[in-house]
Amino acid sequence: MTGLVRMLPKYNLRTVLIAVAAVLLAANLVRILNGARQSMMADIESKVARLESARRQKASLARLSAGRRSIEAKAAALGKQLFSGGGEEEVASAMQIRLQKMVMASGIESESIRPVPAALKPGEKEGILIPMVVKMRLTGTMPEFLDFMKRLYGDEKLFKVEKLTIRPFRKAGLKIYLEIRGYYSFNPGCGGGLEGKEG
């Protein structure tokens, strides 16, 4: 310290003060620039995090939108398989007419086609899909019956064979007893049963 005091007279006091001020100013400037850089980096990281969050949300929305479209497409496909109408009588008539057309197209003869409301099985509950059973008595040959079954299972509407009994009848004929389950949705005033009556 004594050596530093001895050196001071050799230098102009003003020069020393300017040099000290310059060093302090440089140190302060470095601190300010470092703080600004850290603030800028924090801002950049925050923006990157927001962009990443927005990207994830957009991807999630795209997945949800694709899922919604898939559900809507499945619902539309299911809707085409169901009869619809304003009541049981309307739907029963539509099912009966549709099955009668299949019977006639296959060449088999119908003795009786009778729709009845289905008794729900344990665990089933009436909801979107309401079942109805159609009891059928038919006569014809095996090729005619097979043609009818092909038409039944190839039809746009959803049918399911619940019971089937086949007995010999006359020479090459068969007596066929069928219980077929169809499904409908209840739409009051829609007149939707008519769609079951079309081809």
Buried (B, 14 or more C-beta within 10 A) or exposed (E): EEEEEEEEEEEEEEEEEEEEEEEEEEEEEEEEEEEEEEEEEEEEEEEEEEEEEEEEEEEEEEEEEEEEEEEEEEEEEBEEBBBBBBEBEBBBBBBBBBBEBBBEEBEBBBEEBEBEEBEEEEEEEEEEEBBBBBBBBBBBBEEBBEBBBEBBEEBEBBBEEBEEEEEEEEEEBBBBBBBBBBBBBBBEEBEBBBBBBEE
